Each structure stands twice: as structure tokens, then as C-alpha cells.
Amino acid sequence: MARNRTYDEIAVGDSAAIDRELTANDLYVFAHASGNLNPLHIPDIDWTGDGVIDEPVAPAMWIGSLISAVLGTVLPGPGTIYRSQSFDFIDRARIGDRLTVTVTVTAKEPDDRVRLATMVCRDDGSPITRGEAVVTAPRETIVFDPADLPGILIRRHQHFDRLIARAAALPALPTAVVAPDDPHSLGGTMLSAREGLIVPILIGARNRIEAAAAEIGADLGGLEIINVEPETEAASRAIMMVNEGRARAVMKGHLHTEDLLRHVVKRDGGLRTRRRISHCFVLDVPGRPTPVIISDAAINIAPDLAAKVDIVQNAIDIGHAIGITSPKVGILSAIETVNPSIPSTIDAAVLSKMAERGQIKGGIVDGPLAMDNAIDVQAARAKGIVSTVAGRAEILIVPNLEAGNMLAKELTFLAHAEAAGIVVGARVPVMLTSRADDDRARLASCALALLYDHWQKAGTVLNPDLEAPSNGAAP
């Protein structure tokens, strides 16, 4: 609850401050709300025309609005009316800057007017703007619950758009598609083929595949169809094609996951490597600066510590493949402290230490972390967590399959994330989508598989522009 300070309660020297981190979403919202479409202030735009995405700066009046937020919610608070405001802009704020906004009462004047010095600084103390505000302070006490304000939903999936465009620059991936005999699985396959991501080899019951094609109006001309029943035999044939060198990826169609994976993991003729296989959800969550990777939510039900080592390494590899050069990995539990009564906290601490000692490579690993302080800087700061990962995790390692599956689906259906799925740790990428996934999810999964295949072979990524903006010091 927010309570104001009336004119009579205010004294010269009173001060109030709020902290705020500038995000890409702030810039999008301000552009829409204000109508200021100056490309200098909008992320992901090449406004200089040199072919490079330019780093945006915050509009000056967005900075000014932060001062209004302190005056209107803290000091004096609800009921305050602006009379005048001056600004002296010293620097510009950029995405990831953590700002401290301070107002200090310098004078009380007739007619309930209050004069305040205003200042916005980065957390290192360097000033962005300073000035002076004059307001009419409220005479009556007002209590207001900010939670009553309706939220704003911004649905943007620019990360997947970028991944798909990047993958399309690579040669298409010969892919064995198992049982694509329903509209969703065949539709996603055909879309991915049209976008140049895969060269599909359709393996399953020809009559059902052709019936699905007729239902969605797809032309199967020119595609190889291998007529195999039942579905488990189709899965076996797909793995055989990989071993023969005819396919470099496998894509799940309209069959149960276990019917495919039993052939992937079999000792003789499967696709096993020395590393344990695991599943990675890659989610494009609106408002997040990079995709979010969740593992494992589909294969390893209750992984022990040894399995989690491979799960973490597999997820880091996926992060590299999509262009995150040093992924920040949060090992999740219910709490952020080690508690012997909660085994996942012990595993998290051990995994963090193993990463420090080089037993897990290529990422920054920290845990245990609770979900809030893994993804929100303010939550991490409030709990006194000093970490380069806390609040900025790009990879979330869950304690078990149930937690991961629920988390991924909550982000998909409540936060409106788009999801792609891939199995790693096998000799080739395996696209493991839900039978209910739409064409877009399958397209994104194909892009992910193609980028991962390229990274495995070349050890490099194409135009690695997904690295999260620098967020400064640890919270």
C-alpha cells in the first residue's frame, strides 16, 4: 500500500528515492504511449544504416517520468499535482542501466507548494539528469494500492524471428520426420521445408500422411516418403537413416515421446554418446532480453547429480549455439540457501562449485536460486544475493521433470512465450515437440536444430547478436 505525505507532514530536507532498471520493454511501451518513434530510442533497429543493430538510448522524457513516479507515489505521494519541472540532462541511459531516482525537499511555499531538487543517477553514482520540481502537495491523507492498476501485456517474439532468419542462411538440414500424419506435425514440417530449414524425409504410414496433407492442402510432390507401420518401426527406421548418414536430425511427429526415445537411447544402433541426453525448452518470453532455456522438462524424471552435470552442459551448449557467448545458468530450488533437508539445494551448490573448477564449461553457474531471484534483479537485491547470475539467468536448470514441465507450460500459457524443443546429448539434434504444438513451434524447433548442428560442426555461431546487454555490477 502507498500512503502520501501531506503538506503539513513534509519538512525541508525530506528525501525519497526509487530504483529502476531500464529494459527493452520500457522503450517499446514509451514509444507506443508517447508516439515518439525516434529510432534512436527503439531496440533492434539499424538507425544509422550501416548494417549493424544500434544500441538505443532512453528518451529524455522517459527519464523525466521516473521523477514523476517518485513524486506521485512516494514524496509527496498520491494526490500530488505537478506545477513545474526543470531538467539538465548530463548523460543518456541505456538498456541494463540501473538507475536511482531521488527527490529532496528544498523549500515549502504558500498555497501548499513544495520545491524539490531532483536527481537521476546510475548505481555507480554517475548522474543522468538533475533539476528541480515544484508541486502542490496534498492536504488529505490518501492510501492507494498499486496492485489495483491493470497490467499491460506486450506480445513480442523477436528472438525466434531472429533465430529463424539466422538459421535460414544455413544449408537445409536433412531430417527424418517420424509419423507426420496429423495436420500439426505435417504442417510444421512443410512450413520448415518452405522456409529452407530442413529437407524432410517423411517416415510413417503413407495413407495417413497423405490424408493429413489433403486436410491442410499440402503438396507432397518431390518429398521422399518411406511407408512404415507401426510408429515404433518408423522411429527405428529414422534412427537407422541417421546411422547411415542419410539424415542429420530427427523430428518427432504424431507419436508418443517414449516410442521415439527408446530407439534414440538404445545401446546397439541408437544415437547415444558418452553424455546423457536431455531436453531443452528454448522459450521466447516477451520482455526478456534473451531467450530462456529450461532443462530438463521432458526426459530425465528425477536426475541425480551426475545426470545434472550433463543436463547443465547440454543447456550451455544450446546457449552457445543460439549466440549467447557465456550463458548465465541458474540452478533452481525452492530457496536460495543450502538446506540439507532439500536435496536440490545441495546439488545446486555442488554444480556451482564444479563450474568454478572447470568441470562444467562455457557458462556462469550459480545456485541454489529460487525462481524470483533467478530472473528478477530487484528480487535478488532484496534478498542480498551477490551474483552475476541472480536476476539475469538465461538458463534455468530445474530439480526434476515435473518442475520443469510446469515452469515451461506456465511461461507458454500465462506469459505468452513461444517454445521450441530439442534433445541434446545424442549424436544429432532430435526435435521433440508436443503433439499439440502448432506450426510455429515446430518451425522454431527446426531453426534451433539447424543452429545447433552448425555449432557442433563449426564451433561458431552466425552473427552472435543475442548476448544479453550488460547489466553492470552484481546486485
C-alpha positions as CSV (number, residue, x, y, z in Angstrom):
1,M,0.0,0.0,0.0
2,A,1.2,3.5,-0.8
3,R,0.5,6.4,1.6
4,N,1.1,10.0,0.8
5,R,2.8,12.7,2.9
6,T,0.5,15.7,3.4
7,Y,1.8,19.3,3.1
8,D,1.8,19.6,6.9
9,E,3.8,16.4,7.3
10,I,6.5,17.4,4.9
11,A,9.7,19.1,6.2
12,V,12.6,20.7,4.4
13,G,15.3,18.0,3.9
14,D,12.9,15.1,3.5
15,S,14.1,12.8,0.7
16,A,12.8,9.7,-1.1
17,A,14.2,7.5,-3.8
18,I,13.3,4.6,-6.1
19,D,15.5,2.2,-8.1
20,R,14.7,1.2,-11.7
21,E,16.4,-0.9,-14.3
22,L,16.0,0.2,-17.9
23,T,14.7,-2.7,-20.1
24,A,13.8,-3.0,-23.8
25,N,10.2,-3.2,-22.8
26,D,10.3,0.2,-21.2
27,L,11.4,1.7,-24.5
28,Y,8.7,-0.1,-26.5
29,V,6.0,0.9,-24.1
30,F,7.2,4.5,-24.0
31,A,7.3,4.7,-27.8
32,H,3.7,3.4,-28.1
33,A,2.3,5.5,-25.2
34,S,4.1,8.8,-26.3
35,G,4.0,8.4,-30.0
36,N,7.8,9.3,-30.1
37,L,9.0,6.8,-32.7
38,N,12.5,8.2,-33.0
39,P,14.5,5.1,-34.0
40,L,17.3,6.3,-31.7
41,H,15.2,5.1,-28.8
42,I,13.9,1.8,-30.2
43,P,15.8,-1.5,-29.8
44,D,16.7,-3.8,-32.6
45,I,16.8,-1.1,-35.3
46,D,19.7,-0.1,-37.6
47,W,19.0,3.6,-37.4
48,T,22.4,4.6,-38.8
49,G,22.0,2.4,-41.9
50,D,25.4,0.8,-41.6
51,G,24.0,-2.8,-41.4
52,V,24.6,-3.0,-37.6
53,I,21.9,-3.0,-35.0
54,D,22.5,0.1,-33.0
55,E,22.3,0.4,-29.2
56,P,19.3,2.5,-28.2
57,V,19.3,5.2,-25.6
58,A,16.3,6.1,-23.4
59,P,14.3,9.1,-24.3
60,A,15.0,12.1,-22.1
61,M,11.4,12.3,-21.0
62,W,11.3,8.6,-20.0
63,I,14.0,9.6,-17.5
64,G,11.8,12.5,-16.5
65,S,8.8,10.2,-16.0
66,L,10.8,8.4,-13.3
67,I,11.0,11.6,-11.3
68,S,7.2,11.9,-11.7
69,A,6.9,8.3,-10.3
70,V,8.7,9.3,-7.1
71,L,6.7,12.5,-6.6
72,G,3.4,10.7,-7.4
73,T,3.8,7.6,-5.3
74,V,6.3,8.4,-2.5
75,L,7.0,12.0,-1.8
76,P,4.6,13.7,-1.5
77,G,2.8,10.7,-3.0
78,P,-0.8,10.2,-4.1
79,G,-2.7,13.5,-4.7
80,T,0.4,15.4,-5.8
81,I,0.0,17.8,-8.7
82,Y,2.9,19.0,-10.8
83,R,3.4,22.7,-11.2
84,S,6.8,22.9,-13.0
85,Q,9.9,20.8,-13.6
86,S,13.3,21.7,-14.9
87,F,15.9,19.2,-16.3
88,D,19.6,19.4,-17.0
89,F,20.5,16.2,-19.0
90,I,24.1,15.2,-18.4
91,D,24.2,11.7,-19.9
92,R,22.0,9.1,-21.5
93,A,20.6,5.9,-20.1
94,R,20.9,2.5,-21.9
95,I,19.3,-0.9,-21.6
96,G,20.6,-2.6,-18.5
97,D,21.4,0.6,-16.6
98,R,20.2,0.5,-13.0
99,L,19.0,4.0,-12.1
100,T,18.4,5.6,-8.7
101,V,15.8,8.4,-8.8
102,T,15.9,10.8,-5.8
103,V,13.8,13.9,-4.8
104,T,14.7,16.1,-1.8
105,V,12.6,18.9,-0.4
106,T,14.3,22.2,-0.5
107,A,11.5,24.6,0.4
108,K,7.9,24.8,1.5
109,E,5.9,27.7,0.0
110,P,2.5,29.2,0.3
111,D,-0.6,27.5,-1.3
112,D,0.7,24.1,-0.4
113,R,3.6,24.3,-2.8
114,V,6.7,22.3,-2.3
115,R,10.0,22.8,-4.1
116,L,12.2,19.7,-4.6
117,A,15.7,19.0,-6.0
118,T,15.5,16.1,-8.4
119,M,18.3,13.7,-9.5
120,V,18.7,10.5,-11.6
121,C,22.0,8.6,-11.3
122,R,23.3,5.2,-12.3
123,D,24.1,2.9,-9.4
124,D,27.7,3.9,-9.6
125,G,26.7,7.5,-8.8
126,S,27.2,9.0,-12.3
127,P,24.5,11.5,-13.0
128,I,22.0,11.2,-15.8
129,T,19.9,14.3,-15.1
130,R,19.4,16.8,-12.3
131,G,16.8,19.6,-11.9
132,E,14.0,21.0,-9.8
133,A,10.3,20.3,-9.4
134,V,7.6,22.4,-7.9
135,V,4.4,20.6,-6.9
136,T,1.2,21.1,-5.0
137,A,1.3,18.7,-2.1
138,P,-1.9,17.0,-0.9
139,R,-3.8,18.3,2.1
140,E,-5.5,15.0,2.9
141,T,-4.1,11.6,3.6
142,I,-4.5,9.2,0.7
143,V,-3.8,5.4,0.7
144,F,-3.5,3.7,-2.6
145,D,-2.9,0.0,-3.6
146,P,-0.7,0.0,-6.7
147,A,-1.7,-3.6,-7.3
148,D,-5.1,-2.3,-8.4
149,L,-3.6,-1.0,-11.6
150,P,-4.3,-3.3,-14.6
151,G,-1.2,-4.8,-16.2
152,I,-0.1,-4.2,-19.8
153,L,0.6,-7.3,-22.0
154,I,3.2,-6.9,-24.7
155,R,3.4,-9.9,-27.0
156,R,6.7,-9.9,-29.0
157,H,8.7,-12.8,-30.1
158,Q,11.7,-11.1,-31.8
159,H,14.2,-13.7,-30.5
160,F,12.6,-16.5,-32.5
161,D,12.2,-14.3,-35.6
162,R,16.0,-13.6,-35.4
163,L,16.8,-17.3,-34.8
164,I,14.7,-18.4,-37.8
165,A,16.2,-15.8,-40.0
166,R,19.7,-16.7,-39.0
167,A,19.1,-20.4,-39.5
168,A,17.7,-19.8,-42.9
169,A,21.2,-18.6,-44.0
170,L,22.5,-22.2,-43.5
171,P,22.1,-25.2,-45.8
172,A,18.8,-27.0,-45.0
173,L,19.2,-30.0,-42.6
174,P,18.3,-33.4,-43.9
175,T,15.7,-34.5,-41.3
176,A,14.0,-37.8,-40.7
177,V,10.4,-36.9,-39.6
178,V,8.7,-39.7,-37.7
179,A,5.0,-40.2,-38.2
180,P,4.0,-36.8,-39.6
181,D,0.4,-38.0,-40.1
182,D,-1.7,-35.3,-38.5
183,P,-2.2,-31.6,-39.5
184,H,0.0,-30.1,-36.8
185,S,3.1,-32.3,-37.3
186,L,2.9,-32.3,-41.1
187,G,2.0,-28.6,-41.3
188,G,5.1,-27.7,-39.2
189,T,7.2,-30.0,-41.3
190,M,6.1,-28.4,-44.6
191,L,6.4,-24.8,-43.2
192,S,10.0,-25.6,-42.1
193,A,10.8,-27.0,-45.5
194,R,9.4,-24.0,-47.3
195,E,11.5,-21.7,-45.1
196,G,14.6,-23.7,-46.2
197,L,15.4,-25.1,-42.7
198,I,15.0,-28.8,-43.4
199,V,14.9,-31.3,-46.2
200,P,12.2,-33.7,-44.7
201,I,12.2,-37.4,-45.2
202,L,8.7,-38.5,-44.2
203,I,8.6,-41.9,-42.4
204,G,5.3,-43.4,-41.4
205,A,2.0,-44.7,-42.7
206,R,1.8,-43.3,-46.3
207,N,-2.0,-43.4,-46.3
208,R,-2.2,-41.3,-43.1
209,I,0.5,-38.9,-44.2
210,E,-1.4,-38.3,-47.5
211,A,-4.7,-37.9,-45.6
212,A,-3.1,-35.2,-43.4
213,A,-1.7,-33.5,-46.5
214,A,-5.1,-33.4,-48.1
215,E,-6.6,-31.9,-44.9
216,I,-4.2,-29.0,-44.9
217,G,-3.8,-28.7,-48.7
218,A,-0.1,-29.6,-48.7
219,D,1.6,-30.8,-51.8
220,L,3.9,-33.7,-51.1
221,G,5.4,-33.8,-54.6
222,G,9.2,-34.1,-54.5
223,L,9.3,-35.3,-50.9
224,E,10.6,-38.7,-50.0
225,I,8.0,-40.8,-48.2
226,I,9.0,-44.1,-46.5
227,N,5.9,-46.2,-45.9
228,V,6.4,-47.8,-42.4
229,E,3.9,-49.1,-39.8
230,P,3.6,-49.1,-36.8
231,E,5.0,-45.9,-35.4
232,T,7.7,-47.6,-33.3
233,E,9.1,-49.1,-36.5
234,A,9.0,-45.7,-38.2
235,A,11.1,-44.4,-35.3
236,S,13.6,-47.2,-35.7
237,R,13.9,-46.5,-39.4
238,A,14.6,-42.8,-38.7
239,I,17.5,-43.7,-36.3
240,M,18.8,-46.1,-38.9
241,M,18.8,-43.3,-41.5
242,V,20.9,-41.2,-39.2
243,N,23.4,-44.0,-38.7
244,E,23.5,-44.5,-42.5
245,G,24.3,-40.8,-43.0
246,R,21.1,-40.0,-44.9
247,A,19.7,-37.8,-42.1
248,R,21.4,-35.3,-39.8
249,A,18.4,-34.7,-37.5
250,V,15.3,-36.4,-36.2
251,M,11.9,-34.8,-35.8
252,K,9.1,-36.2,-33.7
253,G,5.7,-36.2,-35.4
254,H,2.4,-37.6,-34.1
255,L,3.7,-40.4,-31.8
256,H,4.4,-40.7,-28.1
257,T,7.8,-39.4,-27.0
258,E,8.8,-42.7,-25.4
259,D,8.2,-44.5,-28.7
260,L,10.8,-42.3,-30.3
261,L,13.3,-42.0,-27.5
262,R,13.6,-45.8,-26.8
263,H,15.3,-46.0,-30.2
264,V,17.4,-42.9,-29.7
265,V,18.9,-44.3,-26.4
266,K,19.3,-48.0,-27.2
267,R,22.8,-49.2,-26.9
268,D,23.1,-51.0,-30.2
269,G,22.2,-48.9,-33.2
270,G,21.0,-45.9,-31.2
271,L,22.3,-42.3,-31.1
272,R,23.9,-42.4,-27.7
273,T,27.1,-40.6,-26.8
274,R,29.2,-40.6,-23.6
275,R,27.0,-37.7,-22.4
276,R,23.5,-38.2,-21.0
277,I,20.8,-37.0,-23.3
278,S,18.5,-34.2,-22.0
279,H,15.8,-32.0,-23.3
280,C,15.9,-28.2,-23.6
281,F,13.0,-25.9,-23.9
282,V,14.0,-22.7,-25.5
283,L,11.4,-20.0,-24.9
284,D,10.9,-16.6,-26.4
285,V,9.3,-14.8,-23.4
286,P,8.0,-11.3,-24.1
287,G,10.1,-8.7,-22.4
288,R,13.2,-10.9,-21.7
289,P,16.5,-9.7,-23.3
290,T,17.4,-13.2,-24.5
291,P,15.6,-16.5,-25.0
292,V,15.1,-18.5,-21.8
293,I,16.4,-22.1,-21.8
294,I,14.7,-24.6,-19.4
295,S,16.1,-28.1,-18.7
296,D,15.2,-30.8,-18.2
297,A,11.4,-30.8,-18.6
298,A,10.8,-33.9,-20.8
299,I,13.3,-36.7,-20.4
300,N,15.1,-37.1,-17.1
301,I,12.4,-37.6,-14.4
302,A,14.4,-37.3,-11.2
303,P,18.0,-36.7,-12.3
304,D,20.8,-37.4,-9.8
305,L,23.9,-35.1,-9.6
306,A,25.8,-36.9,-12.3
307,A,22.9,-36.5,-14.7
308,K,22.5,-32.9,-13.8
309,V,26.1,-32.2,-14.8
310,D,25.3,-33.4,-18.3
311,I,22.0,-31.5,-18.3
312,V,23.7,-28.3,-17.4
313,Q,26.5,-28.8,-20.0
314,N,23.9,-29.6,-22.7
315,A,22.0,-26.5,-21.9
316,I,25.1,-24.3,-22.0
317,D,25.9,-25.8,-25.5
318,I,22.4,-24.8,-26.7
319,G,23.0,-21.3,-25.3
320,H,26.3,-21.1,-27.4
321,A,24.5,-22.4,-30.5
322,I,22.0,-19.6,-30.4
323,G,24.6,-16.9,-29.8
324,I,24.8,-16.4,-26.0
325,T,28.5,-16.5,-25.6
326,S,28.7,-17.0,-21.9
327,P,25.3,-18.2,-20.7
328,K,24.2,-17.4,-17.1
329,V,22.9,-20.6,-15.6
330,G,20.6,-20.5,-12.5
331,I,20.2,-23.8,-10.7
332,L,16.6,-23.7,-9.3
333,S,15.3,-24.8,-6.0
334,A,12.6,-23.7,-3.6
335,I,15.0,-21.5,-1.7
336,E,18.3,-19.7,-2.4
337,T,20.3,-21.1,0.5
338,V,21.7,-24.6,1.0
339,N,19.5,-26.7,3.2
340,P,20.4,-30.4,3.8
341,S,16.6,-31.2,4.1
342,I,16.2,-30.0,0.4
343,P,18.5,-32.2,-1.8
344,S,18.1,-29.9,-4.8
345,T,19.9,-27.1,-2.9
346,I,22.9,-29.4,-2.3
347,D,23.0,-30.4,-5.9
348,A,22.8,-26.7,-6.9
349,A,25.7,-25.8,-4.7
350,V,27.9,-28.7,-6.0
351,L,27.1,-27.8,-9.6
352,S,28.1,-24.2,-9.0
353,K,31.4,-25.3,-7.5
354,M,32.0,-27.8,-10.4
355,A,31.6,-24.9,-12.8
356,E,34.1,-22.8,-10.9
357,R,36.6,-25.7,-11.1
358,G,36.1,-26.2,-14.8
359,Q,34.2,-29.4,-14.6
360,I,31.3,-27.7,-16.4
361,K,32.5,-25.4,-19.1
362,G,31.3,-22.4,-21.1
363,G,28.8,-20.8,-18.7
364,I,28.5,-19.0,-15.4
365,V,26.7,-21.3,-13.0
366,D,25.1,-20.3,-9.7
367,G,22.7,-21.8,-7.3
368,P,20.6,-22.6,-5.4
369,L,18.4,-19.8,-6.6
370,A,14.6,-19.5,-6.3
371,M,12.7,-18.6,-9.4
372,D,12.2,-15.0,-8.4
373,N,15.8,-14.1,-7.6
374,A,17.0,-16.1,-10.7
375,I,15.2,-13.9,-13.1
376,D,14.5,-10.6,-11.3
377,V,17.3,-8.3,-10.3
378,Q,15.2,-6.5,-7.7
379,A,14.2,-9.7,-6.0
380,A,17.9,-10.8,-5.9
381,R,18.9,-7.5,-4.4
382,A,16.1,-7.6,-1.8
383,K,17.5,-10.9,-0.6
384,G,21.1,-9.7,-0.5
385,I,22.3,-12.1,-3.2
386,V,25.6,-11.0,-4.8
387,S,26.0,-12.9,-8.1
388,T,26.4,-12.2,-11.8
389,V,23.7,-14.8,-12.4
390,A,21.0,-13.8,-9.9
391,G,18.3,-11.8,-11.6
392,R,19.8,-12.3,-15.1
393,A,19.7,-16.1,-15.6
394,E,19.3,-17.1,-19.2
395,I,19.3,-20.9,-18.5
396,L,17.1,-22.3,-15.7
397,I,18.0,-25.8,-14.5
398,V,15.1,-27.4,-12.7
399,P,15.3,-30.0,-9.9
400,N,13.1,-32.6,-11.7
401,L,10.9,-33.1,-14.8
402,E,7.7,-32.1,-13.0
403,A,9.0,-28.7,-12.0
404,G,10.5,-28.1,-15.5
405,N,7.4,-29.2,-17.3
406,M,5.1,-27.0,-15.2
407,L,7.5,-24.0,-15.5
408,A,7.7,-24.2,-19.3
409,K,4.0,-24.5,-19.7
410,E,3.3,-21.7,-17.3
411,L,5.5,-19.4,-19.3
412,T,3.9,-20.6,-22.5
413,F,0.3,-20.3,-21.5
414,L,0.4,-17.5,-18.8
415,A,3.4,-15.4,-20.0
416,H,2.6,-16.0,-23.7
417,A,6.0,-17.3,-24.5
418,E,6.7,-19.2,-27.7
419,A,8.5,-22.5,-27.2
420,A,10.9,-24.7,-29.2
421,G,12.1,-28.1,-28.0
422,I,15.3,-30.1,-28.7
423,V,17.0,-33.1,-27.3
424,V,20.8,-32.8,-27.0
425,G,23.5,-35.2,-25.9
426,A,22.7,-37.5,-28.8
427,R,24.8,-37.7,-32.0
428,V,22.4,-35.5,-33.9
429,P,19.7,-33.0,-32.7
430,V,16.3,-34.5,-32.0
431,M,13.3,-32.1,-32.3
432,L,11.0,-33.2,-29.6
433,T,7.8,-31.1,-29.8
434,S,4.4,-31.8,-28.2
435,R,1.8,-33.4,-30.4
436,A,-0.3,-30.3,-29.7
437,D,2.3,-27.8,-30.7
438,D,1.5,-25.5,-33.7
439,D,3.4,-25.0,-36.9
440,R,5.4,-22.0,-35.4
441,A,6.7,-24.1,-32.5
442,R,7.9,-26.8,-35.0
443,L,9.5,-24.1,-37.2
444,A,11.4,-22.6,-34.2
445,S,12.5,-26.1,-33.2
446,C,13.9,-26.7,-36.7
447,A,15.7,-23.4,-36.6
448,L,17.2,-24.4,-33.2
449,A,18.3,-27.8,-34.5
450,L,19.9,-26.3,-37.6
451,L,21.8,-23.8,-35.5
452,Y,22.9,-26.5,-33.0
453,D,24.0,-28.7,-35.9
454,H,26.1,-25.9,-37.3
455,W,27.6,-25.1,-33.9
456,Q,28.5,-28.7,-33.3
457,K,30.4,-28.9,-36.6
458,A,31.9,-25.4,-36.9
459,G,32.2,-24.5,-33.3
460,T,30.9,-21.0,-34.2
461,V,27.6,-19.2,-34.4
462,L,26.2,-16.9,-37.1
463,N,26.1,-13.3,-36.1
464,P,26.0,-13.8,-32.4
465,D,23.8,-10.9,-31.5
466,L,21.7,-12.5,-28.8
467,E,24.1,-11.8,-25.9
468,A,22.2,-10.0,-23.2
469,P,23.0,-6.3,-22.7
470,S,25.5,-5.7,-19.9
471,N,23.7,-5.1,-16.6
472,G,26.6,-3.7,-14.7
473,A,27.7,-5.0,-11.3
474,A,26.1,-7.8,-9.4
475,P,23.0,-6.9,-7.3
